[in-house]
Amino acid sequence: MTPVDNILPQLSGVRQTGPNRWIACCPAHEDRSPSLSVSETDEGNVLMHCFAGCETRAVVNAIGHELRDLFTSGTADRVKCREYPRANYKATLVEIRHPLWVLKFAAADILAGIQLPVRDLLAVEQAANLVIRALEVSNV
């Protein structure tokens, strides 16, 4: 049995979308419509992606498997599985919206030859620091 033969029966709402490609309900969250993409590589390994943002490890654990179960024998020993935290880009944009406006207006004043008071310069520095911190947290 291949890894995909072991994984697919554990999922609900499985529907084939193409050769070696399926979509299913994600077992790691309450999924009303299928958001989990499952595909099988030419080597027989399983690739998964939850469009709702669940990490692959959480999906696999929810059906009682481990990451190594997604690979054909021997492959898991050669492949290093690394989970990267997903960046929430929308949240980052919302977080930096106000600081970006502060920077925009300060830049417009500077270009117009207006000397900014110290309190505005401090606000510019704070805005820049917020943008930098948001980018660092988002791994951008």
C-alpha positions, -999 to 999 in steps of 0.1 A, spaced: 0 0 0 12 35 -8 11 64 17 -19 79 -2 -38 46 1 -34 49 39 -42 86 42 -73 90 19 -96 65 38 -90 85 70 -104 117 55 -140 127 49 -155 143 19 -127 130 -4 -132 139 -41 -107 133 -69 -99 165 -88 -74 151 -112 -48 124 -117 -32 118 -83 -50 149 -68 -78 150 -43 -96 175 -21 -111 167 13 -124 182 45 -95 190 68 -96 170 100 -76 195 119 -104 221 120 -142 222 116 -144 221 79 -178 226 62 -165 226 27 -133 208 16 -102 229 21 -75 202 22 -56 195 -10 -39 161 -12 -17 150 -40 7 121 -47 41 127 -62 56 105 -89 77 89 -61 45 80 -42 49 106 -15 19 126 -2 17 164 -3 -10 181 17 -21 218 20 -49 231 41 -62 264 25 -77 274 59 -41 275 73 -37 243 93 -2 230 95 5 197 78 16 182 111 -18 191 127 -37 175 98 -17 143 99 -19 141 137 -57 146 136 -60 113 116 -36 94 139 -6 95 116 29 111 117 46 132 90 68 102 81 36 83 70 34 107 41 65 93 25 74 60 8 98 38 28 133 52 29 122 87 17 114 100 52 149 92 63 164 114 35 139 143 37 140 167 66 104 178 74 104 213 86 72 232 96 73 270 90 48 291 108 24 307 83 25 344 80 -9 361 84 -3 388 58 -38 403 62 -33 408 99 2 423 92 -13 448 67 -40 458 92 -14 462 119 8 485 98 -19 505 81 -18 534 106 20 536 109 23 537 71 -1 567 70 20 584 96 51 578 75 33 590 43 22 623 58 56 629 74 73 623 41 49 647 23 56 674 49 93 669 46 91 671 8 71 703 11 99 718 32 80 717 65 102 711 95 86 685 117 83 691 154 100 667 178 67 650 187 60 642 150 96 630 146 91 606 175 58 594 159 77 587 127 103 567 145 76 548 164 57 541 131 89 529 114 96 505 144 60 491 142 64 484 105 98 467 110 85 446 139 54 435 119 76 425 90 99 405 114 70 387 130 55 378 96 89 364 84 89 387 55 
